[in-house]
Amino acid sequence: MNKFKFSIILGAVLVMLSGCKDEDLAPIITFDSAGKGAYPRIVEDGNTLINLLLDASASTYEYTVEFVDLQQGELIAEYTLEMTYEDNNPDNGDASAGPVVFATFGQSDFTTNADGFREITVSIPASEAIAAAGTSFDDLRAGDNFVFDGTVTLEDGSQFGAENSSSTVRGAAFGGHFDFTMPAACPSDLTGTYDVTTSDIWCGADPVTTTVDIVALGGGSYEFSDWSFGAYGPCYGGGSAGGDLNFKDVCTVVSFTGFTDSFGDTWTYDSSIDGSEWTITWENTYGESGSSVITYTGGADWPITLE
């Protein structure tokens, strides 16, 4: 066989091999390849927070799901939500409860959307979740959770929830919305730039007037952009103090929670609030100290108290 014929045959074999479909190497995961069960797919989602700064009637979680099965939700016999109340604050005892059946929906509760899927919009007022847990709004504390576990039951009796659904179905690609949590908390937003005047500076410098940023760290934790509040300028020619120095806002009650700077020195604070002025007198084990008055934006009262 000459080289020309061999090349033609080899090329044909490669074309045949590349044309063979390998299901294990499918580049796109489909509902059929992931399984033939059923799941609620999120269409619209709302805010799950139970705001402890307001009253129970002010917080409602609303979401819309469409049901995915082999007949676009027509095989769903029942959609059930179970709820467990997690009392995570020991200050007022442990009133944890559940799981209890919170709500059950059937085909008569569903509608057909523009894409042909059966869907439902579920509204969960905080007041109803609290009542189902057998507790009261006044007894809620930041960190308490209302945990919901969703299950769909098909006409043949088979059930599907987060426990027997793949991570692919529960992930962002498929948008499975079985379980969710309504946390009790207080929204906090102290971020911003504030005027500050620092006096009684350890190096004997005159009072310094500048600005300082409050930076959010997440979960109600914050830090100042400069914990010397401008004092490093006249004393060292520039720079700022930082490290593990931070404070936390829990339902408008502020407490200092970080006390070690980037050089390993420990800081202590004496803090007070009078209307629009937050005074922090500070010192550290290196010998630096000062007294800083931070003014709230627009001269309004600080929306916090101190622990």
C-alpha angles and dihedrals in degrees: 000000000000124000092254094058092042090055092051093051093046091050092051091051092051091050090051092049094049090048095056112104116232110197090195090062097048106149094209124053112219132191089253093054093043094053142287101254125102139257142174111252118207115244101165128009134195139191116295097193120122100210110218091191090068131040128277094262091061096067124070129156113213127179139161125220132181119210120240120203136124090289102038094264099318090116094058111111098175142005113201133188119200119190133207122189114215113198100199099170115084093193092090101030128262115296096164113154143177161333092233129163103258101179141351125201133188139186091283088063094052130085131199115248129211091271092055097253123131108242143173137200112220122200119193115186113203089232091062093047090050092049092049089054091052094237136104136246091243090058094054118106133190108277097035113127138203104206119198125199116197125204132181120206121200126215090259090058097253114139132209130194138146090284096064099029124093124251087245092062091045093046132089095270094063098024096219110184108192104131133030140160132227105205124200108228146127118253111233129196115166095144116130146089117286136187113247135183119198123197138162087053114185095232092056096251122153117260114288124218115197140121132272131196125225106215123199117231095182134262093051093305120130143175134200115242088231121020091192087062092221098318095115089066099069094030100046104012093253144336134103138245120248144134126108092353114127146129135217132224114209111177092331093311109119126202132171111246106170123059109165123088128209091271094053096255119140121235129205128195140203107195137183138165126216111176108293094358124087109189118199118184108194142178137166140205091260089066099256118136144156146149118247129191113202115196120212118237114280092003093281121144117274108260092224142075128210127248 
